[in-house]
């Protein structure tokens, strides 16, 4: 398969994206617009300088840059611009459904936006995403781990008061080292009590025990990243048996130095163990990637053929928290696209 044929096949494949952060999804042009709108925030206003700004030395450096870019999101209009921009970029890749991670505490506490205004901006952006780009968005609200338990409590307070339509999940992001998962158990229990699914990050830059903590203490139904599970056969077996999916983001792991090289990524080990693996782009604007590119890497580096790429797309739908009608429709589209079942002889 030539590069052109692969790109054509992947862009035509209907897809779902489950691991995508609102701020990190902002493309370079969007961030430049925000930086020029709000100068003096420490984010370059020149394109070349901004791209250099995104050359991370390690995960801690990535968090510093992420916080700086988040400081540009100062009003509800900025939040809505991020949502609509993300939907536009997703539509260009034939992504039909996405669960977009939003960090309300960063907007409300750090930047001083009214809580209700953030919710209204998300709702407005979601409606525009559907009407103008044909993308169905859902929300996962996460705790910035570097701000600790007080942020977790503020986050669930906001969710209980303001969660807009389309809210499906509750997560925990930011650094893992020094941010124990068990301390957030009560916060996650409150989230589950109002019907949100537990989707914390774990096992990206720390070991398997962080994933065990997420499962045991936070009731994780999916794990953000989770690549450290490759080092624990018992954990792999548990994830496979209980169908706890991993949101794997290969380029992200490479850019933050969680893996030394893309060839060292444990993607194949996870799948070979029977774990449900989905592909995500995480922070595509910062990592210079797309979900399209992650599927191409799955082919080029990990050796997946067209049927296996379709399996990946179906796994994302199955692991999603989409409404039944959205799930069924998207699954039917993906199955019709499968090379072994496609009836159109001109189909890729």
N, C-alpha and C positions, 0 to 999 in steps of 0.2 A: 504494500500500500504506500503510495507516495505521500509526501507531507501534505500536498494539496488535497488528495483524496481523503486523508484522515481528517483534516480540518473541516472539509465539507461534510463528512459524516457526523462529526461531533457537533458542529453548529446546528445541524438539522435534528439532532437527537433532543426530544423534549426532556427537560431536566427540572429538578428541584434542588435548591441550595439551602442547607440547614445550618451552616456555620459561617456567618457573615455579620461583621460588626458595622453599625451605622457610620461611625466616624471613620473607621478604617476602610470602609468601602468607597470613600470619596476619591474620585479620580484626581490626577494632578491638576487638570484645569479647574475642577471644583475647588480644590484647596487653594490654588492660586487666587481664585476669585475671592474666597473668604479672607485670605491673608492680606490682599489689597484693600478689602473692605474694612478690615480691622488691623491696621499696621501696628507695629510695635509689640507684637505678641511673641516675638522670637522665632517665627516661622518665615522662611525666605519668601520673597515675592518675585523672585526670578526663577524660571523653570529649571535651568541647569543647577542652580543652587539648591532648589527644593529636592531634585532627584538625588543630589549628593547628601542632603539632609536625611534621606531615607536609606542610606547605607549603614546598616546597624552593625555594631561590634558584638553585641550579645543581647540577651533578652532584657536585661535591666535597661540598656540603652534604648531598646524599642519602647519600653514603657515610658521613658522620659519623653521621647518624640511623640508618642501617642497623646500624652497629657498636654504637650504644647499645641498639637493640632486641635485637640478638644477645646482648648481655650479660645479658639476662633469661633466656636459655636455659641454665640452670645444672646441670641433671641429666637423666638419661635419660628421666625421666617428662615433662619439658618437651619433649624431642624427640618423644616418642611423641604427646603432645598436639597438637603442630604438624602431624604427619603425619595424624592422624585428623581434625583440624579442616579441613585442606586437602581431604581426601577428601570430607568432608561438603559443603563449598562447591562442589566440582567436580560432585558428584552432582546438586546442585540445578540445574546448568546442562546436564545430560545429557552431561557429559564422561565417556567410558567408559574412557579410557586417558590417563595422564599420565606424562611423564618429569620427575621432581621433582629440582631441583638442590640438592644438599646440600654444605655447606662443612665437611668434617670437622675441618680445622685450627682453625676457630673454636671448635669444641666441645672438642676434645682439648687443644690447646696453650693457647688463650686462656682457656678456662673450666675446664680441668683435669679433664675427664671421662675415664674409662678408655676406650681405643679400642674394646675389645670391647663395653662397655656401650652405646656409640653404635650399633654395628652391631646389637645385640640390640633396641634401641629402634626402629630402622628396620624390622627384620623384624616385630616385634610390631605396629607401626602399619600396616604393609603388609597383614598378614593381617586386621586389623580393618577396614581400608579395603575390602578385597575382600568380607569377610563381611557387614558392616553397611551398606555404601554402594554395593556393586557396581562399584567403581572399581578398575581394575588399575593399580598404580603401578610405575614403574621408576626407577632412580637414575642421576643424572649427578653425579659428584663434581668439584667445581671448586676451583681455587686462588684465594684472595683476593689479587689482583695487588698490592695495596698492601704486602703482606708479602714480596714478592720471591721469588727462587729458593729460599731456604731453606724457605719455606712450600710451594713446589712439591714439593720433595724429601720433606718430611714428609707431604704429601698422598698422593703415590704410595706411600710406605712404608706408610701406613695402608691404602690400597686393596689393596696386595699381601697384607697380612696379614689384613684384616678385611672385605673387600668382601662384602656380603650377597647373597643370591639376588635377582635382578632388577637387578643392576648392569649398565648398558649403555653409559655414556659417561663421558668425562673432559673437563673444561672449564677455563676461565680467566675469572674475573670481576673485579669491582672497577674501578678507574680504568684507562684506557688510556694517557693522557698520561704519559710518563716510565716506562712499564712495557713495555719492548720484548718482543715475542712471541718472537723468536729465542732468547732466553736459556732458554726452557722446552723447547727441542727434545728434549733427552735425556729429560726427564720424560715428555713426551707419547709418545716412542718406547717407553718402558717400559709406559705404559698400553696402547698399541696392541698390544704384545707379549702382553699377557694378555687380549686380545680386546675391549677397550673402544674405542668409537668416539670420534673427536676432534671436540669441539663447543665450541671457544673463542668467547668474545665478541670482536668486533673491528668497527671502523668505526662505532661508535655516536657517540663524541665526538671521534674523530680521523679522519684522511682515509683514502683507499683503500689507501695503502701498508700500513696495519695489517692490512687484510684479505689483501692479497697475502702478508704475512709469515705470517699464520695458515694460509694454504693451503700455502705453500712450505715453511715450517719446522715447522709443527705437524701437517701432514697433515689439515687440517680437512675433515670430511665434511659438516658443517653449520656455519653461522656464527650466533652470537648477535647479533642486530640487523643489522649489515652495511649500514646505510642509506647510508653514504658511498660505496658502490659506484656509486650513481647518478651520481657525478661522473667516472667512468672507464669509457668505452665498452669498452675492451679487457677490463677486469675483468668488466663485465656479460656480455660474450660468453663469457668463460672460465667464469663461474659457470653460465651457461645451458647451455653445451656439456657440462660435467662434472656437471650436475645437483647442484650444491652448493647446498642450500636455505638460505634466510635465515629466521631466526626473528624476525619483525618485530613490534614491540610499540608501536603508535602512541601510546597514552596515556602509556606510560612515557617515550617520547621527548619528549613534550610536557611532562610534569611535571618532568623533569630538565633542561629547556631545551636538549635536543639539537636540537629544531626550535622555531622561533619561534611557529608556530601549526599546528594540525592540518591546515589547508588547504595548508601548505607541505611537508607530509610527502611523501617521494618514493615512497610505496607504488605509485602508478600507474606511475611511471617504471620501477621494478624489474620489475613484472609485464609491462609492455609490451615490455621487453627479452627476455622469455622466461625470466627467472629464476624458479626455484621459490620461491614465497613462502608462508610459513605465518604464522598469527596466534598471538601469545602475550600473556599479561597481565603477565608478568615478576614484579612485586611488587604484586599487586592490593590487598592490605591497606593498603599505604602510598600507592598511587596512586589509591585510590578508584575501582577499575574491576573488571571481571570479563571472562572470555573472551566471555561473552554480549555485553557492551558493545562489545568490540572487533569482533565480527561486525556489530553494529548500525552502528558507525562505518564499516566497510567498505561498507555499503549507503548510509548517510546522507551521508557525506563523499566517498567514493571512487567511488560510483555503481555498485556491484556489484548485479546482480539476484539473484533466488533461485537460478538455475542456477549463477551464479558463486560464490555463497556455498557451495553444495554442493561446487563444485570446490575451494574453499579447504579445506573439511573433508577432502576426499579427499587433497589435497596433504599435509596434516599426517600422515595415516595412512601415505601412501607414503614420507614423509621420516622416519618414526619408526623406532625400532629394536625395535619390538614383536615378540614371537614370531609365527611365521607364523600360528598358529591365531587369535591375537588380531587380527592384521592382517586376515586374510581375513574373519572374522566382522564386524568393524567396517566394513570396506569394503562388505560386502554390505548391512549396515543403512543405510549412507549412500546407496548406490546406489538402494535401495528407496524412500528418502525423496525422491529427486530428483523435482521436479515433472513432468518430461517422461516419467518412467517409473513413477511411483506409480500403483498400480492401485486404490487406495481413493479414491473420488470425494470423500470428506470430508477427505482429507489436505490440509494447508495448501499 
